[in-house]
Amino acid sequence: MEKAPTNKEAKRTRFVKIVERRVNAILDNLDSLGKCSNKKNYEYSETDVKKVFRGIDKKTKEVKALFNGRGSTKKFSLE
């Protein structure tokens, strides 16, 4: 007879399932963002590119801080 998972095991299983789905969504969105680099379809400056990646880097640091028990989240704007 199989024993029921403990609360800790259930939380771990839920975490893995959700994190894998969300990380894969982020990776897909980054692939999509990469398509914006096509200069045949879009016009942008080096300043725009720096702002985009500064925003991504900032958000990554904020989320990492949340996992370390501190931090807050804010929305990105190119303007």
Buried (B, 14 or more C-beta within 10 A) or exposed (E): EEEEEEEEEEEEEEEEEEEEEEEEEEEEEEEEEEEEEEEEEEEEEEEEEEBBEEBBEEBEEBEEEEEEEEEEEEEEEEE
